Amino acid sequence: MTATAAMTATAATAARAGAPLRSITVLHDPDCPLCASVRDWLTRQRQLVPLVPVPAGSAEARRRFPDLDHAATCREITCVGDGGQVYRGAAAWIVCLWALAGHRATAHRLATPAGAPLARAAVLAAAKYRAAHHPTGPARERAAGWTYDRARGWSYVPERRADGSAAVPG
């Protein structure tokens, strides 16, 4: 199921249940510079539906949404509607835009079959940027000897013993 289809199916279920979207919780990574920037930008916009930023994986997020996969919310943008609707990835970004007065028309365009690839590409580009610029570096295991340089990427330099030989990990 595509992100747009998932968003539409979830929204349709909520509408049938008589649960209009009155607020949206935006789960974000507070340690990610891009996430913090987007959070700040969202809060400065005129909102037709209130957006409530909450750090992903936090005690507050766990209290509000005990059944949510909080590890997944730390890896992928996730929004939760006040009726229990869950939006992830491109669908989450689209619902955030939909909540904003100046961007609702864009959200409608991105929610179409023609716009969905652009929404997905934007989320993938943000994920790639986030991985490269997150304070803890890309989401990969940091074993001894691995270093990250923005210009060259990841490289491995084995640790050296006092006699100059390479230490073998493990």
Backbone bond lengths (Angstrom), bond angles and torsions (degrees), N, CA, C in turn:
res aa  C-N    CA-C-N  psi(-1)  N-CA   C-N-CA  omega(-1)  CA-C   N-CA-C  phi
1 M - - - 1.453 - - 1.521 107.92 -
2 T 1.318 116.38 133.21 1.460 120.31 179.83 1.517 110.03 -73.73
3 A 1.326 115.78 164.10 1.468 120.59 178.59 1.515 110.48 -59.99
4 T 1.331 116.04 -39.91 1.460 119.91 -179.75 1.516 110.25 -66.22
5 A 1.325 116.62 -42.58 1.461 120.06 179.70 1.523 110.62 -65.09
6 A 1.333 116.76 -40.52 1.467 120.42 178.39 1.516 110.62 -63.12
7 M 1.333 116.48 -42.95 1.451 120.59 179.03 1.517 110.18 -63.60
8 T 1.334 117.22 -44.61 1.456 121.71 -178.72 1.521 110.34 -64.47
9 A 1.346 117.05 -44.09 1.455 120.66 -179.51 1.529 110.65 -63.20
10 T 1.331 116.82 -43.36 1.465 120.49 179.68 1.519 110.51 -65.71
11 A 1.318 117.56 -44.06 1.464 121.35 179.76 1.527 110.01 -65.03
12 A 1.336 117.50 -39.31 1.460 120.47 179.27 1.522 110.66 -64.66
13 T 1.334 117.21 -40.81 1.462 121.26 177.97 1.519 110.20 -62.16
14 A 1.321 116.73 -43.34 1.467 121.04 179.61 1.519 110.94 -64.80
15 A 1.340 116.89 -40.40 1.460 120.46 -179.76 1.524 110.46 -64.42
16 R 1.342 116.74 -42.39 1.467 119.93 178.56 1.514 110.74 -63.21
17 A 1.324 116.81 -33.63 1.455 121.09 -179.28 1.525 111.48 -78.67
18 G 1.323 117.15 -0.61 1.458 120.55 179.82 1.517 112.40 74.86
19 A 1.326 117.08 29.37 1.456 120.96 -177.35 1.517 109.95 -114.40
20 P 1.345 117.80 85.70 1.462 118.34 176.44 1.527 109.49 -66.56
21 L 1.302 115.83 154.19 1.456 121.29 -179.35 1.531 108.45 -79.23
22 R 1.330 116.22 109.55 1.470 120.96 -178.19 1.518 112.42 -104.43
23 S 1.333 117.18 -22.07 1.471 121.51 174.79 1.525 108.20 -158.38
24 I 1.330 114.67 156.96 1.460 121.08 -178.43 1.522 107.78 -132.48
25 T 1.320 115.96 125.33 1.453 120.84 174.50 1.523 107.42 -89.21
26 V 1.322 116.23 126.40 1.464 122.48 179.94 1.523 107.05 -104.97
27 L 1.334 116.39 110.08 1.455 121.14 178.75 1.524 107.94 -85.02
28 H 1.318 116.87 124.60 1.463 121.94 -173.60 1.515 110.64 -135.43
29 D 1.315 116.28 158.08 1.461 123.11 177.79 1.528 107.79 -88.46
30 P 1.332 118.39 108.57 1.469 120.33 -176.67 1.525 113.49 -69.40
31 D 1.338 118.15 -15.50 1.465 121.39 -179.86 1.516 112.72 -91.80
32 C 1.332 117.24 -4.64 1.462 121.61 -177.48 1.528 109.47 -95.40
33 P 1.339 118.54 121.14 1.464 120.41 -179.74 1.533 113.04 -58.52
34 L 1.324 118.35 -39.88 1.462 121.00 178.55 1.523 110.66 -65.13
35 C 1.329 116.69 -45.25 1.468 120.99 179.93 1.531 110.92 -61.26
36 A 1.322 116.19 -42.62 1.467 120.50 179.15 1.524 110.69 -64.48
37 S 1.317 116.76 -39.88 1.455 121.09 178.75 1.532 111.22 -64.67
38 V 1.336 116.32 -45.13 1.468 120.50 178.90 1.524 109.99 -65.24
39 R 1.336 117.19 -42.00 1.466 120.73 177.64 1.536 110.56 -57.95
40 D 1.335 115.98 -46.35 1.466 120.07 -179.79 1.527 110.75 -64.18
41 W 1.334 116.85 -40.81 1.466 120.77 178.97 1.532 110.08 -63.18
42 L 1.319 117.39 -45.52 1.469 120.93 179.73 1.525 111.38 -59.64
43 T 1.326 117.11 -41.93 1.465 119.79 -177.16 1.537 112.47 -71.67
44 R 1.326 117.28 -20.44 1.471 120.49 178.31 1.537 112.44 -84.14
45 Q 1.319 117.60 -14.61 1.462 121.50 -177.39 1.529 110.68 -81.69
46 R 1.334 115.74 153.55 1.467 120.11 173.72 1.523 107.61 -72.17
47 Q 1.330 115.68 123.69 1.459 121.30 -173.96 1.521 111.61 -105.85
48 L 1.327 115.88 129.58 1.463 121.53 173.30 1.523 109.72 -83.21
49 V 1.310 116.05 -30.98 1.462 124.04 173.48 1.522 105.58 -125.30
50 P 1.327 118.24 124.91 1.470 119.99 -177.19 1.530 112.68 -59.52
51 L 1.333 115.23 133.82 1.458 123.10 174.54 1.526 107.22 -104.43
52 V 1.324 116.13 125.93 1.462 121.69 -176.82 1.531 108.09 -114.51
53 P 1.339 118.29 105.04 1.467 119.62 179.40 1.525 111.59 -75.25
54 V 1.331 115.80 133.75 1.463 122.72 177.48 1.530 106.64 -138.14
55 P 1.333 118.40 131.61 1.463 119.68 178.42 1.534 112.02 -59.10
56 A 1.323 116.14 130.24 1.468 121.47 178.90 1.519 109.69 -63.59
57 G 1.322 116.30 139.01 1.456 121.59 177.72 1.514 114.72 75.43
58 S 1.325 117.55 0.38 1.469 120.92 -177.56 1.533 110.66 -76.06
59 A 1.333 115.19 167.34 1.465 120.38 176.14 1.531 109.67 -59.48
60 E 1.333 116.56 -38.29 1.470 120.45 178.97 1.530 110.58 -63.45
61 A 1.338 117.52 -43.99 1.469 120.80 178.84 1.526 110.14 -63.16
62 R 1.316 117.43 -41.98 1.475 121.00 -179.60 1.529 111.19 -67.74
63 R 1.331 116.70 -35.19 1.463 120.05 177.91 1.529 110.39 -67.65
64 R 1.345 116.34 -44.72 1.471 120.65 -178.52 1.523 113.08 -68.93
65 F 1.351 116.24 -37.35 1.467 121.10 -172.25 1.527 110.32 -132.25
66 P 1.331 117.77 71.82 1.469 120.11 -175.09 1.536 114.16 -63.52
67 D 1.316 118.35 -24.62 1.469 120.93 -177.32 1.521 113.74 -92.87
68 L 1.317 117.62 -1.77 1.462 121.90 -178.02 1.531 110.87 -78.52
69 D 1.313 117.27 146.59 1.469 122.19 174.88 1.530 106.77 -77.90
70 H 1.323 116.43 95.93 1.467 120.67 -173.69 1.525 112.84 -72.25
71 A 1.312 117.43 -26.89 1.467 119.20 175.26 1.525 109.34 -64.39
72 A 1.333 117.16 -39.62 1.471 120.68 179.13 1.524 111.05 -66.76
73 T 1.334 117.67 -34.54 1.466 119.87 -179.11 1.524 111.25 -68.22
74 C 1.328 116.75 -22.49 1.465 120.00 177.54 1.528 111.18 -79.49
75 R 1.332 116.88 -19.31 1.463 121.07 -178.97 1.522 112.90 -96.22
76 E 1.332 117.19 -27.82 1.459 120.59 -172.61 1.525 109.69 -139.73
77 I 1.343 116.60 138.89 1.456 120.24 178.81 1.529 109.01 -53.98
78 T 1.329 115.21 131.93 1.458 121.93 -177.75 1.522 108.78 -137.60
79 C 1.327 115.63 135.51 1.461 121.92 174.84 1.516 108.12 -125.19
80 V 1.333 115.87 146.33 1.456 120.66 179.21 1.521 108.04 -127.74
81 G 1.331 115.60 123.61 1.455 120.95 176.69 1.512 110.79 -76.77
82 D 1.315 116.72 159.25 1.454 120.37 -178.33 1.526 112.71 -67.10
83 G 1.314 117.83 -13.75 1.463 121.84 175.69 1.518 112.48 -94.14
84 G 1.337 117.51 7.79 1.457 121.56 179.26 1.518 114.06 94.36
85 Q 1.331 118.04 0.72 1.467 121.13 178.33 1.522 108.97 -64.58
86 V 1.335 116.99 135.60 1.461 121.71 178.82 1.525 107.82 -117.42
87 Y 1.328 115.20 128.33 1.465 122.52 179.31 1.523 107.50 -121.96
88 R 1.331 116.80 131.93 1.469 121.08 179.96 1.521 109.57 -127.03
89 G 1.334 115.91 154.05 1.460 120.76 173.93 1.514 112.69 60.47
90 A 1.328 115.70 -132.56 1.464 121.03 -177.16 1.525 111.41 -60.16
91 A 1.328 117.15 -37.75 1.464 120.41 179.17 1.527 111.10 -61.87
92 A 1.348 116.79 -36.74 1.467 120.51 178.41 1.528 110.61 -66.17
93 W 1.320 116.44 -43.03 1.463 119.67 179.01 1.527 110.11 -64.81
94 I 1.310 117.25 -41.51 1.469 121.19 179.41 1.522 110.54 -62.44
95 V 1.325 118.10 -43.76 1.469 119.89 -178.91 1.530 110.93 -67.25
96 C 1.335 117.24 -32.42 1.474 119.85 175.24 1.530 109.97 -64.01
97 L 1.328 116.73 -46.33 1.471 120.14 178.13 1.522 110.92 -62.84
98 W 1.322 116.83 -39.31 1.461 122.15 179.86 1.533 111.15 -60.59
99 A 1.326 116.75 -32.10 1.465 121.17 -179.03 1.524 112.79 -73.83
100 L 1.343 116.93 -14.73 1.462 121.29 -175.41 1.523 111.88 -95.72
101 A 1.320 116.29 136.01 1.460 121.28 -178.22 1.525 112.05 -58.34
102 G 1.302 117.55 -42.66 1.459 120.97 -175.05 1.523 114.89 -83.69
103 H 1.342 117.78 -1.58 1.464 119.66 -173.79 1.527 113.81 -132.65
104 R 1.318 117.81 7.90 1.460 119.97 -178.77 1.522 111.32 -62.80
105 A 1.320 118.11 -41.12 1.473 120.40 179.74 1.531 110.39 -62.91
106 T 1.325 117.24 -38.34 1.465 120.59 176.66 1.522 110.16 -63.50
107 A 1.320 116.80 -41.71 1.466 120.79 178.54 1.531 110.24 -60.21
108 H 1.326 116.63 -42.03 1.472 119.58 178.82 1.528 110.59 -62.53
109 R 1.324 117.39 -40.17 1.473 120.53 178.55 1.528 111.09 -66.58
110 L 1.329 117.10 -41.96 1.464 120.61 -179.64 1.531 112.43 -68.98
111 A 1.317 117.19 -22.20 1.466 121.35 -179.64 1.530 112.74 -82.96
112 T 1.335 117.39 -2.35 1.468 120.85 178.40 1.532 109.53 -86.04
113 P 1.336 117.03 162.69 1.468 118.80 176.10 1.537 112.37 -57.63
114 A 1.323 117.52 -33.22 1.467 120.16 179.02 1.530 111.54 -73.64
115 G 1.319 117.90 -32.41 1.467 121.22 -177.35 1.516 114.25 -88.56
116 A 1.331 117.74 -21.05 1.468 121.54 -176.22 1.536 113.15 -56.81
117 P 1.347 119.41 -42.26 1.471 118.00 178.82 1.536 112.70 -61.75
118 L 1.319 117.38 -35.18 1.461 120.52 177.95 1.532 110.38 -67.27
119 A 1.332 116.58 -42.17 1.463 119.91 178.42 1.526 110.29 -62.37
120 R 1.327 116.65 -43.72 1.466 120.98 179.45 1.535 110.22 -63.88
121 A 1.325 116.98 -42.29 1.471 120.72 179.24 1.528 110.81 -62.74
122 A 1.322 117.06 -39.29 1.467 120.29 179.27 1.527 110.68 -64.27
123 V 1.323 117.03 -41.46 1.460 120.59 179.53 1.528 110.39 -67.84
124 L 1.326 117.57 -40.14 1.469 120.39 177.56 1.526 111.50 -65.33
125 A 1.330 116.98 -39.98 1.470 120.45 177.68 1.527 110.19 -63.98
126 A 1.329 116.58 -41.73 1.467 120.07 178.20 1.529 110.48 -63.86
127 A 1.326 117.05 -39.85 1.463 120.71 179.47 1.532 110.76 -64.44
128 K 1.320 116.07 -40.58 1.468 119.77 179.16 1.534 110.13 -65.83
129 Y 1.320 116.84 -44.16 1.464 121.26 178.12 1.533 109.57 -61.92
130 R 1.329 115.63 -45.32 1.460 120.96 -179.27 1.523 110.47 -59.17
131 A 1.323 116.65 -44.13 1.465 120.51 -179.35 1.522 111.33 -62.55
132 A 1.320 116.58 -38.16 1.459 119.97 -177.82 1.524 113.25 -77.92
133 H 1.337 117.80 -25.00 1.462 120.62 -173.72 1.519 114.77 -115.03
134 H 1.313 117.62 0.95 1.463 120.54 179.38 1.522 108.47 -67.18
135 P 1.336 118.27 142.97 1.467 120.48 -177.32 1.530 113.49 -56.58
136 T 1.316 117.51 -28.51 1.458 119.52 179.74 1.518 111.25 -95.23
137 G 1.337 117.53 7.89 1.460 121.42 178.21 1.510 111.72 77.97
138 P 1.322 116.26 -177.75 1.450 119.99 179.71 1.520 111.63 -56.66
139 A 1.313 114.41 151.77 1.458 120.39 -177.10 1.529 109.44 -73.69
140 R 1.298 115.83 83.52 1.461 121.46 175.22 1.517 107.46 -149.41
141 E 1.297 115.32 159.82 1.463 119.19 179.92 1.525 109.36 -64.01
142 R 1.319 115.35 135.05 1.461 120.05 178.47 1.521 108.83 -100.72
143 A 1.296 115.72 92.10 1.458 120.54 177.97 1.522 108.99 -85.43
144 A 1.317 115.68 158.12 1.459 120.42 179.05 1.520 109.69 -58.11
145 G 1.314 115.93 135.46 1.455 121.04 178.16 1.511 114.12 99.03
146 W 1.320 118.88 -16.51 1.465 121.75 179.68 1.523 109.51 -88.18
147 T 1.329 116.24 134.01 1.460 121.47 176.71 1.524 108.73 -132.33
148 Y 1.326 114.61 155.14 1.466 119.60 -179.67 1.515 109.56 -121.44
149 D 1.320 116.25 128.34 1.455 123.26 175.82 1.522 106.25 -123.30
150 R 1.334 117.59 127.54 1.474 120.42 -176.75 1.516 113.18 -58.03
151 A 1.314 117.29 -34.28 1.466 120.33 -178.04 1.528 112.23 -77.92
152 R 1.342 116.99 -34.18 1.469 120.11 -174.38 1.520 114.42 -110.79
153 G 1.332 118.16 -13.19 1.464 120.89 -177.66 1.516 111.26 85.94
154 W 1.339 116.10 -154.45 1.456 122.37 -177.40 1.515 110.51 -82.11
155 S 1.318 115.61 142.90 1.463 120.36 172.98 1.521 108.72 -145.18
156 Y 1.315 114.68 153.98 1.461 120.63 -179.09 1.514 109.54 -115.03
157 V 1.292 115.83 125.34 1.457 122.10 174.83 1.524 105.32 -123.78
158 P 1.321 116.92 109.15 1.465 118.68 -177.13 1.520 111.47 -61.34
159 E 1.310 114.49 143.92 1.465 118.94 175.70 1.518 108.47 -66.20
160 R 1.312 116.19 148.64 1.470 121.66 -178.87 1.522 110.19 -108.34
161 R 1.309 113.98 141.05 1.457 120.07 173.95 1.523 108.65 -80.88
162 A 1.303 116.60 170.66 1.461 121.37 179.77 1.520 112.05 -58.92
163 D 1.346 118.02 -30.22 1.469 120.53 -179.83 1.527 112.15 -83.91
164 G 1.357 117.92 1.49 1.446 121.88 176.77 1.520 114.96 93.26
165 S 1.341 117.49 -7.76 1.460 120.02 179.59 1.539 110.25 -79.75
166 A 1.334 115.25 154.68 1.462 120.33 -179.43 1.517 110.56 -73.13
167 A 1.320 116.03 133.97 1.462 120.51 175.49 1.523 107.52 -80.25
168 V 1.307 117.11 134.59 1.463 121.41 179.87 1.519 107.47 -93.97
169 P 1.375 117.04 122.32 1.459 118.74 -179.84 1.523 110.93 -64.70
170 G 1.334 113.78 151.01 1.410 118.20 166.63 1.418 120.88 110.35
